[in-house]
């Protein structure tokens, strides 16, 4: 019987690769769907669609959403696609190292959210306890939700709300930073929030994958002896300058807990959304005795063990500037 059903409902235009977007509205029944499919020339006979869905017990399992369908598909294949919920998915790529502000701008630009709906969704997710690792004391945080939305490529239905999108990103952070990585964080004496914070700094400092563990080792070495991290991106974040901007000596005087030239230890929270590679680098630094690094101006850094070595490297690559 199933074979007979599968052969039923010949395509309106056999061999056609034409495609249209067909929407099944929430609550729409088999009869209404069949009538609309026939009206748009996607099936030959709406009664056949209804009989097939009824015989298979699928009439109540037709899922709403937007589908890519064509007259070259049989009634059976169209019905099966709608039952399976094989809706059109739109990619959303959030690059590693994006700040919360950049993520917000991206969603607004792509039409996924308005500034107001983005902010509201974050507040509601926060109130529901769905944003992971944020500490109870947020008094020193510039942006309490920074760093908890995982950067990746996602696929959403066109009807996805800001709540759905941000919940998915937050849950991905919790899944990526799962029990194994949390155990490693405890092993090195850091909380997940502190690891995300360090990883976000590495994200902004490392130009190559090979240097991530090396940069991490510099910061771990400094943290161990109570030495200031002296990370330029943390100061840029504190004063609201774009990453990559020239840092002035006057900028270093800003009185902010994110000023890692002024205050030793990690800043209160992440300065961006780190990717998995930087989270792993923060958790597994290279075993070095480096305490300094300076850009060679070619996308790599020169690492030094002593201040004297570092000063020579600064003079060589930066002409003596900081």
N, C-alpha and C positions, 0 to 999 in steps of 0.2 A: 504493500500500500504506500509506504513512504517513497519508494522509487517512482510510483505513479504520480504522487504529489509533486516530487521533485521535477518531473518532466512536464508538469502542468504549467499553464500560464506562460506561453511562448512570448518572447520579447516583442514589443511593438515594432522595433526596427532592428532585427537580428544583425549583429556585427557592428552596430553603431558604437562609437566611442564618445558620443556627445554626453555631457554631464550638466546637471543643474542642481541647485541647492533646494532641497525640499525640507520644509519644517513641519515637524509633528508637535503640535501645541500640547501643553500639560492638560490632562483630562480628556484629550480627544480620543474618541472610540474608534473601533475598527471600521465601522460603516462610514464615518466622516473621513477617515484617512483614505479608505478605498475610493471614495467619491472624488477626493482631491487628486489622488494619484491618476485616476482615469481622466480627470479634467485637464491635467497637465501633460497628458499623453505618455505617461510612464508605465501604465499597464493597459491591457486591452479591455479587461472586464472586471469591474469592481466587485461583482458577485463572486467571482472566482477567488478574489483576495479574501473576501469574508468567509467563504467556505473553507479555504485552506487554513486560515487562522483559527476557525472554529473547530475543525477536525483535529488539529494539533493541540488544541487547548491553549492557544497563544493569544486569544482575543484580549485577555486582560493583562498581557505582558508586553504590550507595545510601548516602547520608551520614547518620551518626548526628546526633542533636540533637533539639530540641523544635520541633514544627511546629504551626501553627494550621491545622487542617483541618476540613471540614464535609461533611455528607451531601449538600449541594447541589453538590459538585464531582464531576466525572467521575473514573473510575479513571485515565484518561490524565493529567489535570491534577494529581492527587495524586502519581502516579508521577513526573511531570516535576519537581514541587516538591521531592521528596525527592532526586532525582538532582542537581538544581541546588544542593541544600543551603540552600534558602531558609528557614532556621530562624528562630525567634522571637528578635529582638534587643531587649535591654532598655537604655534610655538611662541613661547615667551622666554627670551634669553636675558638673564641677569648676570652681567660679567662679574668675575671675582674681583673683590676690592671696591665694589660700589658702596657708597655710603647710603644711609637710609634716605637722605634727601634725593640722591640720584635714582634710587629705586622708585621713589614716589613720582619723580618727574617722568621716569620711563613709563610707568603705568598710566599716568595722565596722558602722555603723548600718544600711547598706543590705544587709548580709549577704554582701558580697563577700569579706570577709576577717575574720580574728581579729587582735588586736594582734600575736600571735606570728607568724602567717603573713605578715602585712604586713612586719614587720621582717626575717623570714627571706628573703622574696622580694627585698627591697632588697639584702641582703648577697650573695645569690647572683648577682643581676644585676651588682652591683659587681665581684664576683670574676671574672665572665665578661667584664668590660670593656664592659658594655652601658649604663652610665650616662654620658652625654656631658659633656665639658668640666670635670669635677671635677679640680682641681689635684692634683699628687702630694703636696704638703705640706698636710696637713689639720689640723695641730696647733692652729691657732687657730680652727677652725670649730666653732661651737656644734652645728650639725647638717650633716654632710658631704653629705647628699643633698638639702638644701634648694635649691629652685629649678630642679631638672632634670626635674620631672614637669610636662608642659605642661597648663595649664588649658584645658579645652574640653568639648564634649559628645561623648561616645563611645557606641558601641552594641556591646554584648557579648552573647554567648550566656549563658544562665543558669548554664551550667557553667564559665564563665571563671574561671580561678584568679587569685590575686593576682599571680603571675608574669606571666601574660598581660596583665593590666590595666596593671601598672606598666611592663612592657616596651613596651607600646603607647604609653603616655604619654611615656616616655623617648625612644623613637624619634621621636615627633612633635616633641619639642624639637629633636632633631638635624636633622630635616627642615625645620622652620620656620627654624631658624638655620643655613641651608644655606650653600653656597659664596659666594653673592653677599653675604649679610650678614656672613659671616666676613671677606670681602675689605674690606668697609666698616670693620669693627672694626680690622683692621690699619692701615687708612688713617688712623684717628684715634688710633692708638697704644694700643688696648685689646685684651685677650684676650676671647674669648667669655664666659669666666667673669666677668670684670670687667663686661662689658656686661650680663649677667644680674643681677649684683649691683646695678648702677646702675638697671637697669630695675625691679627689685623695690622699690627706694626710691621711684622715680617712681610706681609702682603704688600705694604707700601714701600718697603725698603729693598726687597729682593727683585732684581731685574731678570735673573735666570733661575731655573729650577735647581741647578747645582749649588747656588749660593744660599738657598733657604736654610739648610741646616747649619751653615757656617755663621750666618747672621744670627740665627737662633742661639748658637753657642756663645757669641759675644754678649748677648743680652742675659743669658743664663749665668755667665761668668760674672757679669756686673751685678746682677741681682744677688748672687751668693755673697759678695763682699760689701753690699750696700752702696755700690757706686751708681751714680746717676746714669740712666740709659742714654740720655742726650740724643734722642731721636727727633729729627727735624719734622717728620710727618705729624707727630703728636702736637707740636707747637702750631703747625699750620691748621690743624683741626681746631685747636683751642681758639685761634684768632679768626677762624672762618675763611682763611685763604685757600684757594684750590690747591690740591696736592700737585707738587711739581713746581710751584711758585718759588721764586727766590726768597730765601729766608734772610731777613735783615737782623743785624745785631740788636736793634731796638725791639724786634719781635721776641727775642729771647727773654726780655724783661717782663713779659706778661705774667701776671700773678694768677695762674690757673693750675689746678691739680693735674691738668693734662700737659703742663710744661715740664717735660722730663729732663730739661736742663736745670730747672730750678728745684724740682722735687725728686728725690730718689725713689726707686721702686716703680711698679707699673702704674699707669694712669688709672682712673676709676673704672673705665670701661673701654670697649672696642672703639676704634676710630673708623671702622668700615666693616664690611661683611667678608670675612676670610673664607677662602676655599679649603677643600680637604687637604691639599698639599701643604698649605701653610699651617693648618691645625696640626698635621703630623710633624711638621718641622718644629713647631713649638713644643710638642710632646717628646720628640726624639732629636735633640740638638746633636750636632757633631761633637766629638770629643776633642776639643782644642784648648789652647791657652791664649786665644785671641781676646783682646779687650777693645779693639778699635778697628774701624774700617772706613775707607774713604773712596769715593767714586773715581774710577780711572777715566771717566767721560766716554766710555765705549760700551756702556751697559754692564760693566763688571766692576768689582770693588777690589781694593788692595787691603788686605787684612794684616794687622800688626799686633804684636804681643806687648810692646811697651809704648809709653807715650813718646819716647824719643824716636822710635821707629815710625810711629804714626805721624809725627811732625815732619819727618823727612818725606813721607808719602804725600802729605798735604802739600808740601812745597813742590814736589815733583808734579803732582797731578792737578792741583788747584792754585798753583802760584802763590801759596802761602795764605790764601783766604780760608776761612773756617769751613 
